[in-house]
Amino acid sequence: MKKTLLVLRNEITTAVTRKSFLFTAFGLPLIAVLIFLGASVLKSDALGALGVSTGGSDESDLQVEGYVDHSGLVKVIPEDIPSNILVAYPDEASARQALSDGEIAAYYVIPADYIVSGDLIYINPTYSWTSSKGQAWVMRQTIRANLLDNDPERIQRFWNAMDVEMKALAPSQKRDEDNPLTFVVPYATMMIFYVVILMSSSLLLNSVTVEKQNRVMEILMSSIRPSQLLSGKIVGLGITGLLQTVIWFGTSFTLLRLSGRTFDLPSGFELPPSILVWGIVFFLLGYAVYASLMAALGALVPNLKEGSQSTILVIWPTIIPMFLVSILIEQPHGALATGLSLFPLTAPMTMMLRLSVGGVPWWQPLLAAGLLLITVYFILRAVARVFRAQYLLSGQTFSAKRFLGALLGRA
């Protein structure tokens, strides 16, 4: 146990002191935070330039405008419209003269066929799309009230046309297909797990192959059992990978929750806090699977270059969800997505994608975690057979047949 702890401590110390790890674990989240803050500032400046206020319109900011109603539609001005903001004129000549005298800033012309065409003319000498003060709501609200005979009950019903009680026959979550975040968030969640699990697992491959090349492995094998070496490396690099996962996923989760107050997220769209717990569970189990396979790969390859070229033998299951990501996000509770989220080798990425969408039955993550745990047990037993001196100290040429044979105990 003491020797295992020594290996564990050495792996953690070596990993966290690398500049590449520090940049990946802390630098990238810091860059994401700076981008988020910059986007928030830019959006605030843009809204200020457009004269848009989130707290409602101030009467002192409104300009007096006129209107010429050839349709006879406008009979009253709604009570919630500030007084003297809209001034009626009998014809365009009178409105144009008032505009010339500076009595009004602009005026509207409502054609006689407005009810049929919906067209409306706006005359504003200083109008620019980059400097509009957003005052169109005054005329829009006036026309809407007159179309509804200025009846408060009709106006209220217009804004709340339906009170629908939805009862889903299958788990689902309300989705706004027009909002890009509906696609981006699940995709980003899966990508984070894909990158972090494989990156953490690759550290084990690098560690084993470098020690073989530097002949350090020969010294280690003379003083420590292969099982102690394997367990110390897996746990040590797993802790560093978990640290990186918590930082990445925690930063992403926090920025997304904060963005609900900074950007317009789809209605009802939010990540449940439980996704952080499931994130840790599926990272640990996914890492245990792929780190063990990477360790077996590192034990058999003669050098790091050949090991890097041979990683496709291990990571190919993780590529499947990447190719099918559009289908998985479009149908997160379909047979394909459900099957991939339960299959142990694709479960970590696919299940986290589905959990970020929401509506996953409680038993499915539990079942996926259970199947992963069983898979981890059998893979660790297989890798323990590979992690022996006869493989670690040999310089034989690597082949897929030899790799699979070693895992099955046939080589």
N, C-alpha and C positions, 0 to 999 in steps of 0.2 A: 504493500500500500504506500509506503514511504517513497519508493522509487517511482511509482505512478504519479504521486503528487509532485515530485521533482520534475518529471517530464511535463506535467500539466503547467507548472509555474514557468518553466522555460519556454514553452510554446506561447503562453499568454504574453510574457515579457518581450519575446522576439517579435510577435505580431503587432502589438500596440505601439512599439517604438519605431516601426517602419513609417517613413514619410508617406508612402502610398496609402497605408491604412488610415493615418491621421487625416489625410486629405479626403479620402473616400467617406470615412465615418463622420467627420466633423465639417470638413470644408464644403462638401456638396450641400448638406442641409443649410449651412450658413448662406451659401449662394442663393438657395431657394427662398430663404427668409428675406434676403435683400431684394430679390426680384419681386416678391409679394409686396413688400413695403413700397418699393418703387412704383408698382402698378397701382397701389392704393392712392399714392400721392398724385400720380398722373390722372387717375380717374377723378379725384377731388378737384384738381385744377381744371379738368375738362368740363365738369359740371358747373364749376364757378364761372368759366368763360361763357357757357351757354345760358347762364342765369337760372340754372335749375337748382332748387333748394329742396332737400328732403323733408323739411319741416313745413311745407305748404307755401303758398304765395302770400306775400305781404301787399296789402292794398296800396301802400305808398310806392311800390315798385311798378304798379300797373299804369299804363298810359291810356289816356282818353281816346277812344276810337269811335267811328261812326258806322252807320250801315244804311243801305238803301234797299228796301224790301219790295221788289216787284211782284213777289208771289203772294203777299198778304199773309204770310205764315206767322211772322212774329207779332204777337198781340200783347204779350207781357214779358217783362224781364224777371227772371227768377229772383226770389228774395235773397238768396245767398250770393248773388252777384253784387259787388260793391256799387253803390249809387253813383250815377253820372259817368260810369265807365263806358257805357254804350249809348250813343246818341243817335236818334233816328233822324233821317233827312228824307224829304219828299222825292228828290231826284238826284241824279249824279252831279248835276251842275252845282247844287247847293253843297253837296258833300265835298266836291272838288274845291269850291271857294273856301269852305271851312278849313280844309287841309292847307290851302295856300296861305290863309290868315293865321295859321298855327293854332287853331282852336282844337284840332284833333291831330293825332300822329299818323293815322291811317284810317281807311274805311273799307267795308265789305259791300259787295253788290250781290244780292240774292236774286237770281233770274226768276222769271215767271214760271219756268218749267222745272224749278228746283226739286219738287216732289218726285218727278219722273227721272230727271237726270242726276240729281245729287251734286251738281256742279255749283261752285261758289267762287266769286272773284274777290281777290284781296289786293287792295291798292295801298302800297307802302313805299314811299320814295327812298327810304333808308334801309329797306329790307335786305338782309343777307343771311344765308343759311348758317354762316358761322357766328352771327351776332343776334340771332333770333332770341327774344326774351321769353319764349314759351307762353304767350298770352292767348294762343288760339283756343285754349280751353274755355275762355269766356264766351265766345260765339258758339262754340260746340255745345256747351251746356245750355245756352239760351235756345238754340234750335231744338235740341233734344227735349227740353221742357215744353216747348210749344207744340212739337209733334205729339206729345202725350197730354195735350190740353192743360199743361201745368198742374196735373193731378198728382199730389204727393204719393198716393198709393201706387199709381201706375209707374211713377218715377222710381219708387223703391223696388217695385217688382221688376222693373227694367234692369236694375243693377243686380238683383237676386232673382234671376228668371226661374231657377230650379233649385230645390233642396233635395238632392238625390242621396238616397241611402244605398251604398254599394255593398253587396254581399258576394264575395269571391268564392267560387267553387274550388279553386286551387290557390295555393299561396302566391301572392303577387304584391307588388309595390307600385304605387302610382309613378308613372314614368313620363317625363316630358321629352318626347322624341326630338323636338326642335332645339333643345339645349345641348350643346356639345359635351357638357360635363356628364351627361347620361352615358356617354361612351368613354370619355376620357378617364373618369374616376375608376371604373372597374378595370380598364386596361392598365392604368398606372399601378393599381394595387397588384395585379398579376405580375407586371413587369418588375416591381420592387422585390417580390418574393422570388421570381425567377433569377434575378441578378444576385440578390443577397445569398440565397441558398447555394447557387453554383459558385459564387465567389468564395464563400466560406469553405465549401467543399474542396475547391481547387487549392486552397492553402495547404490542405493535407497532402495532396498530390505533390505539390512543390516541396514541402518539407521532407517527405520520404525520399523523393528522387534526388534532391540536392544532397541529402545526407549519404545516399548511396554513392553518388559521384565523388564526394569529398572524402570517402572512406570513413566517415564518422560512424556509419552504421556498423562497421566491423568492431569498433570500440564499444558501441552501445550493446551489441549482441553478446559481448563477453561479460557484461555485468548486469544485464536486465533481461527478463523474459519477454518474448515477443508480445504476449497478451498484455503485459504491463505497459509496454511501449505503445501498443495500439490504443488502449483505453486512455492513456495519458494524453496522447495527441488528439484523439477525437474530442474528449471533454474540454481540453484546453482551447483548441481552436473553435469549438462550439460556443464557449463562453464569449470569445471575442466576436464571433459572428452574431451571437444574440445581442451583444452590446450594440453592434452596428445596426441590426434589425430594429431594435427598440428606438434608436436615434432616428433612423430613416422613417419608420412607420409612425412614430410619435410626432415627428415634425410634419409629415404629410397630413395626419389626422388633425393636428392642431390648426394648420393653415386652412384646411378645408372647412373646419367648424367656424373659424374666424371669417372666412370668405363669405359665409352666409350673411354677414353684416356689411361686407364690402362689395361683393358682386351679387348678381341676381341668380340664385340657385333655383332649380325647379321646385315647385310647391311640394312639400312633404319629402324633399330629398335630403337625407342626412345619413351619416354613418353611425350605427349604434355603438355605444361604448364597448359592448361585448366583443366587437371585432378585434380590439387590442388583445384581449385574452386569447381568442382563437388564433390570432396572428402568432403569438408566442408558441402556442401548442403546435401549430402546423409548421412553424419554422424549425422547432426542435426535432420533430419527427422527420420532416423532409431532409433536414441537415444530416440526421443520423443515417438515413438511407444512403444519400449520395456521398457523404463523407466516407462512409465505410467502403463503398464501391470505388471511390477515388483512392483510398488507402490500398485496396487490393491491386488497383491498376499501377500505383506507384511501386508496389512491392515487386511487380513483374517486369516493368519496363527498365531498360538499361540506362536511360538518361532522360532528362527533363524534356528535351525536344521531341523525342519519340512519345513521351507521355502526353504532351500537349496535343500531338497529332492523333492520339488514340482515344481522347476523351469522348468522342462521338459514340463509342461503344457504351458509355455510361449515361450520357445526358440525352440520348435520343428521345426518351419518353417525355422529357420536359418541352421538347420542340413541338409536340403534337398540339397542345393548347394554343401555342403561339400561331400556328397556321390556321386554327379554327376560331380565333378570338372573336371575329365578327359574328359568327353564328352563336357562340357562347353568350355574348352580350345581348344579342337580339332575342335569344330564347334561353335565358338563364336557368329555367326550370324544365327544359325539355329533356328527352331521354338521353341525348348525347352529352349535354352538360352534366346531368346527374350521374351518368355512368363514369365520365372522366373524373368527377369530383369524389367518387367512391373508390376508383381504381388506385391502389397505393402509390404507384410511380408517377401519376399525374395529379393526385389529390391535393398536394399543398398549394399549387398555383391555381387550379380550377376552383377548388372550394373557396379560396379567399376571394376570387373574382365574384363568385355567386353570393358570398356573404356581404360584399360591398354593394351589390345590387339590392339585396334584402329579400325577405320572403322565403328563406330556406327553412324547411321544417326542422325542429330542434333535434330530431333523432339522426338526421343525415350527417351533421358534423361529428356527432358522437360515434356513429358507425364508421365514418371515414378515419377518425383518429384511432379507433380500435383496430381497424384493418392495417393501418400504418404501423401501429405498435407491434402487431404480430409479424409484419414484414421486416421491421427492424430486427426483431429477435432472430429470425432465420438468416437474414443477411449477415448479421454480426457473427453468427456461428460459422457461416460459409467463409467470411473474410478471415476469421481466426485461423482457419486451415491454411490460408494463403500467407498469413503474416508469420512465417517461420523462416528460420535461418536458410533453409535450402532455396528459398525464393529471394529473400532479402539480400543475400550475399552472392547470388549467381548473376552472371552477365549474359544469360541466354537471350536470343532474339525474341522479341515479343510478337505474339500473334493472337488473333481473336479466339482461335481454337484453344490455345494454351490458357488464355484468361478464363474462358467459360469452364474448361476442364478443371482448373485449379479451384474455382468456386464450388464446383460439384464434387470435389475430392477425387477426381479421376486423373490428375496429373502430378 
